Amino acid sequence: MGLKSEFKNIKGTRDILPEEAIRWKKVEDVIRKKMESYNFQEVRFPAFEATDLFRKSTGESTDIVKKEMFTFEDMGGRSLTLKPEGTPSVVRMYLQHGLFNRGALQKFYYIERMFRQERPQKGRYREFRQFGAEVIGSVSAETDAELVKSALDVFKELNIKGIELNINSIGCPRCRKDFVKELKSFLKGKLNGLCEDCNRRYAENPMRILDCKIDRTKLKDAPVPSDFLCDECREHFEDFKKRLDFLKIKFNIDSRLVRGLDYYTKTVFEFVNTSLGSQNELGGGGRYDELIKFMGGEDTPASGYAVGIDRMMLLLPGKDEKISVDVYLVTFDVESDLAGFEILNELRERGFSCDKDPMRRSVKAQFREADRQNAKWVIIIGENEIKRGVVQLKNMNKGKQKEIPMEIDKIVKELKC
Ligand code: AMP
């Protein structure tokens, strides 16, 4: 007997079972705590949005929009897309709700599910989770460095080691023009030898050719954006590096790092961990000074990043923890079952996890269940205990049993010992 195969979960989605969920909860708690220590405010946004939001802001030429979106029509014929990334939704939210009226600088974070139709493999799923942070309203490189630091803080708190930070500047649309011109003239005559994606990128967004994993070596002499930075962009990049130095954050300058999204300007960065194998990118981000204006807002600088939590979980030290309950109740008859039930409810109100057998099986079966649940304590009540107004409290780790009065405060005191 087993699940009929037609009901199995869809390729690229994952179930998180109780033992793993405990680890997820801890990780999410750390993310929230760290993000809030930087005064990022949590936002949550819908699973799906108008397709145009991503098509136009993530960018027509990106792999996400070209190949990976889960797009469908609703009953009214409107094209909708399951969110593949967070930044467009955060910016939409910021503009739609007039959050700019709350002050010049807004700092947000999110923990959200994302959906991309990629070929599933270890560390790459079709439904996955990201945490991300976005700062809207700051032009300063200090903000970019602060964003980097906030992600590194999360890795550090979770004891995730071996993270490398790669950084680059891809300039602004002004200085990028000269770079793209130079890149196109370098690529002319070489296109036949490059992959299909590079040929497409040549027409749509040539800078992204530098990002190609297949043709990297063939492009080693290609011009890079950092050689063409205008004064403002160069100063910004220098300032970013100084800020990282000041924060004692080590980094590599990767002059080919351009990131996969269309809206980036100036700073780009990524966190990698080589032990993750081919899917070694843990997260990344950058500045997107043009996006808010593009989406209809005032000219407003912004910067942000996203980190894949599923990938982070693969690097998390330690094993899944055992599921356990604080207190399991074992009773002998109807009367003791009712008395015990009252105690359980009071203990639950005081924050202890408690359980009992709802089917009132034999005492032996109840003890077996207490073991299976890894109960830290067992409260035993029988006819005799009721008569004498006591309970037997068994410490399951030490194997010791103690009789104490059937009074909630005394029981709690004992459980806290
Ligand atoms: P991106 O939004 O593409 O910059 O991705 C940021 C991070 O999200 C990546 O570094 C990964 O850790 C994670 N990520 C992206 N795509 C996937 C995926 N298909 N499955 C799991 N994690 C992903």
Residues whose N, C-alpha, C, O or C-beta is under 5 A from the ligand:
A	BS01	AMP	E85 R116 E118 G123 R124 Y125 F128 E281 L282 G283 G284 A306 V307 G308 D310 R311
